[in-house]
Each structure stands twice: as C-alpha cells, then as structure tokens.
Amino acid sequence: MIPLTPLEILVDNDCGIDLPLPDDLKTLYGRLQFPPFGGRPQVISNFVTTLDGVVSLGVDGKSNGDEISGSNRHDSMVMALLRAAADAVLIGAGTLRQSPHHVWTPEFVFPSLEGSYRTLRARMGKQKPPMCVVVSAGGTLDLALPVFTAGKAPVAIITTAIGEKEIRKESVPPAVQVIPAGDRETLTIGEILDALLRLLPGGNIFLVEGGPHLIGQFFDQGELDELFLTLSPRIAGRDSHSQRLGLVAGRVFLPERLLTGRLNGLRKSESHLFLRYAFKGG
Ligand SMILES: NC(=O)c1ccc[n+]([C@@H]2O[C@H](COP(=O)([O-])OP(=O)(O)OC[C@H]3O[C@@H](n4cnc5c(N)ncnc54)[C@H](OP(=O)(O)O)[C@@H]3O)[C@@H](O)[C@H]2O)c1
C-alpha cells in the first residue's frame, strides 16, 4: 500500500500541551495539542460531512462515514489518532445499528499504524484501549455484536432504568458494564458525563463519534469543547423522500442562538479538509 503523505498544515493554533505522538504520527498529522489535563475532561467530537453537510446517506449498508469520506485514508488516520488519544469513545445506539460489525478502536480503522497508536497511549499512561461506550435509552441492543463480544476494548452501555431492564432480559456478556444513569425516558448529557466519570475517574479526553442525534444534545447542552470535522469533497443531495442526516439532528437552534465555533486548526490532503473548531472556552 502506498504510504500516506503528511497532512498539509494551514492553521494550527496553540491549544495547550503537545500530546507525546510517536515520530510517524507527528510527521503525518503535525502536533496535536490539548489544554493541560487535570481539570474536567475535554469532550471532543469527530465527524465527516459532505460539502452539502450530509453525514449519513440513509441507505442500508451504505450509511457510515466511509461512504461520506470516500474511504479516505487520511480521514481514517485522524479518526484513529483521536481514538488513540481518548479515554472513551462514545456512540449513540443508532450509529451502532448502522455499523453493527464495527469495533471502536484505533486499529480497527487504521491497522497499519496500530503500534504507533499503542505507543501514544502508553506514553499518555493509558494501559488499555479506549473504552467504547454505547448510549441507549430503550436498551434494544444486539449484545452478540463484536463491539460487545470481541474483547478488543473495554465496553459499557450507559442507559436509563428502563433500558437496563430491557438489556438484562438478554444474557449480558461478562465484559460489558451496564450503567443505569437516569430514571427518565432519556438521559441528559450531564447524566451521561457523570456516568462516564464514574467509569473512568481519571479520564482526560472523551471522544463523541456521534451520531447526529447524540451530538445534537452535546451542542444544545453546551457540553462539547471541540469538533474535529473532515470536509469531504462530495455532494450527496437531499429530497423529500430520502432522509439524509446532517451533523446535528433532533435539535434546532433559533436564529438568535446559532452556535458559533472558533477555528483552531485546518489541515488538508488533496481535496479533503480537516477542520478543528472550539465551541467552549476563550
Ligand atoms: N459521517 C459521520 O461522521 C458519522 C458519525 C457518526 C454517525 N454517523 C451516521 O449517523 C447515523 C446514526 O445517527 P443517529 O443520529 O440516527 O443515531 P445516534 O445519535 O448514533 O443514536 C441515537 C440513539 O442513541 C440513543 N440516545 C441518544 N441520545 C440519548 C439520550 N440523551 N439518552 C439515552 N439514549 C440516547 C438512543 O438509543 P435507543 O434507540 O437505543 O434508545 C437513540 O435512538 C448512522 O447512519 C451513522 O453511520 C455518521
């Protein structure tokens, strides 16, 4: 396979402390900085959208990020890098249902750099792969999927009291932690983050990989620090028959409350752009 070329760095604002990237990752990505660890964890997100803002084609078997990015290898490398830096990778149950065979580890999306991602984690003092955390209200989940059974990473389900009952109707694989985090129909983002902090008390970086319904609530409740967004040079289109989700679903921000990000980074590989926006702080 042709080796990846380094991303071209167009904007790279000072964001704090350099993560201890091994040389090959540093050459490919450049420096990756976060505010000094020790306070509340950084909540970041990573998505890929088309030029017209579509994140999912809404076509069975063709609704994940690969279709959007065109299986772009730089996008996979960045996705894996962010996973490698994170203590937890959070996904909504909808994303799991559309990618049932996925496992949310760095090496699953970029196997050839597995050793370097491991080195980064070891240098950050992280002994295990990032925990995959599935968020579900109703608890209707297929517990036989690889994310729950393959043993590639610690895994937890954060759910409601009703969701927990539903999950426990099936036999729960021993490695899966089921965490009831609230008594109402759905959880608040505060409840989800509190549960995450109980699971990972020393956690520094929580990565939310979507989908649009879950991330919409993080935006709405002001709990997202930064968005890493790959802009793919594709146009997907929408019409009244096809449900094609944009970055945010289930939430609408009024004209006087449109959220505004601050550009912290811009990298490029051919026609793909890799954006980093801050939504909190400063
Ligand atoms: N292009 C990209 O970068 C990207 C990234 C991620 C996902 N996607 C795509 O986006 C699509 C899925 O997105 P989606 O918006 O439909 O689904 P989603 O946000 O992944 O999941 C929604 C589900 O998560 C659970 N959930 C969300 N908020 C909750 C809360 N506050 N409390 C409790 N449970 C909560 C519920 O699960 P229950 O139904 O179990 O109650 C809900 O139905 C897929 O096609 C996926 O491939 C694309």
Ligand as a Chemical Component Dictionary entry (heavy atoms), coordinates in Angstrom:
data_LIG
# 
_chem_comp.id                   LIG 
_chem_comp.type                 NON-POLYMER 
_chem_comp.pdbx_formal_charge   0 
_chem_comp.three_letter_code    LIG 
# 
loop_
_chem_comp_atom.comp_id 
_chem_comp_atom.atom_id 
_chem_comp_atom.alt_atom_id 
_chem_comp_atom.type_symbol 
_chem_comp_atom.charge 
_chem_comp_atom.model_Cartn_x 
_chem_comp_atom.model_Cartn_y 
_chem_comp_atom.model_Cartn_z 
_chem_comp_atom.pdbx_ordinal 
LIG N1  N1  N 0  -20.345 10.847 8.990  1  
LIG C1  C1  C 0  -20.021 10.677 10.261 2  
LIG O1  O1  O 0  -19.006 11.176 10.719 3  
LIG C2  C2  C 0  -20.941 9.896  11.165 4  
LIG C3  C3  C 0  -20.625 9.803  12.517 5  
LIG C4  C4  C 0  -21.492 9.076  13.347 6  
LIG C5  C5  C 0  -22.637 8.503  12.821 7  
LIG N2  N2  N 1  -22.890 8.636  11.508 8  
LIG C6  C6  C 0  -24.103 8.042  10.942 9  
LIG O2  O2  O 0  -25.232 8.600  11.587 10 
LIG C7  C7  C 0  -26.288 7.625  11.599 11 
LIG C8  C8  C 0  -26.813 7.402  13.014 12 
LIG O3  O3  O 0  -27.116 8.622  13.593 13 
LIG P1  P1  P 0  -28.413 8.853  14.507 14 
LIG O4  O4  O 0  -28.442 10.292 14.821 15 
LIG O5  O5  O -1 -29.569 8.210  13.841 16 
LIG O6  O6  O 0  -28.126 7.956  15.784 17 
LIG P2  P2  P 0  -27.230 8.178  17.082 18 
LIG O7  O7  O 0  -27.172 9.589  17.501 19 
LIG O8  O8  O 0  -25.963 7.442  16.895 20 
LIG O9  O9  O 0  -28.064 7.310  18.119 21 
LIG C9  C9  C 0  -29.342 7.701  18.548 22 
LIG C10 C10 C 0  -29.719 6.760  19.659 23 
LIG O10 O10 O 0  -28.816 6.921  20.753 24 
LIG C11 C11 C 0  -29.500 6.813  21.979 25 
LIG N3  N3  N 0  -29.517 8.136  22.599 26 
LIG C12 C12 C 0  -29.248 9.326  22.039 27 
LIG N4  N4  N 0  -29.375 10.309 22.944 28 
LIG C13 C13 C 0  -29.725 9.720  24.103 29 
LIG C14 C14 C 0  -30.012 10.214 25.396 30 
LIG N5  N5  N 0  -29.966 11.517 25.679 31 
LIG N6  N6  N 0  -30.348 9.325  26.359 32 
LIG C15 C15 C 0  -30.395 7.995  26.096 33 
LIG N7  N7  N 0  -30.149 7.480  24.874 34 
LIG C16 C16 C 0  -29.816 8.330  23.894 35 
LIG C17 C17 C 0  -30.915 6.349  21.607 36 
LIG O11 O11 O 0  -30.805 4.940  21.538 37 
LIG P3  P3  P 0  -32.044 3.910  21.650 38 
LIG O12 O12 O 0  -32.745 3.999  20.337 39 
LIG O13 O13 O 0  -31.385 2.584  21.866 40 
LIG O14 O14 O 0  -32.888 4.333  22.797 41 
LIG C18 C18 C 0  -31.095 6.988  20.248 42 
LIG O15 O15 O 0  -32.095 6.387  19.465 43 
LIG C19 C19 C 0  -25.696 6.346  11.049 44 
LIG O16 O16 O 0  -26.017 6.247  9.686  45 
LIG C20 C20 C 0  -24.202 6.567  11.214 46 
LIG O17 O17 O 0  -23.423 5.808  10.347 47 
LIG C21 C21 C 0  -22.081 9.315  10.660 48 
# 
loop_
_chem_comp_bond.comp_id 
_chem_comp_bond.atom_id_1 
_chem_comp_bond.atom_id_2 
_chem_comp_bond.value_order 
_chem_comp_bond.pdbx_ordinal 
LIG N1  C1  SING 1  
LIG C1  O1  DOUB 2  
LIG C1  C2  SING 3  
LIG C2  C3  SING 4  
LIG C2  C21 DOUB 5  
LIG C3  C4  DOUB 6  
LIG C4  C5  SING 7  
LIG C5  N2  DOUB 8  
LIG N2  C6  SING 9  
LIG N2  C21 SING 10 
LIG C6  O2  SING 11 
LIG C6  C20 SING 12 
LIG O2  C7  SING 13 
LIG C7  C8  SING 14 
LIG C7  C19 SING 15 
LIG C8  O3  SING 16 
LIG O3  P1  SING 17 
LIG P1  O4  DOUB 18 
LIG P1  O5  SING 19 
LIG P1  O6  SING 20 
LIG O6  P2  SING 21 
LIG P2  O7  DOUB 22 
LIG P2  O8  SING 23 
LIG P2  O9  SING 24 
LIG O9  C9  SING 25 
LIG C9  C10 SING 26 
LIG C10 O10 SING 27 
LIG C10 C18 SING 28 
LIG O10 C11 SING 29 
LIG C11 N3  SING 30 
LIG C11 C17 SING 31 
LIG N3  C12 SING 32 
LIG N3  C16 SING 33 
LIG C12 N4  DOUB 34 
LIG N4  C13 SING 35 
LIG C13 C14 SING 36 
LIG C13 C16 DOUB 37 
LIG C14 N5  SING 38 
LIG C14 N6  DOUB 39 
LIG N6  C15 SING 40 
LIG C15 N7  DOUB 41 
LIG N7  C16 SING 42 
LIG C17 O11 SING 43 
LIG C17 C18 SING 44 
LIG O11 P3  SING 45 
LIG P3  O12 DOUB 46 
LIG P3  O13 SING 47 
LIG P3  O14 SING 48 
LIG C18 O15 SING 49 
LIG C19 O16 SING 50 
LIG C19 C20 SING 51 
LIG C20 O17 SING 52 
# 
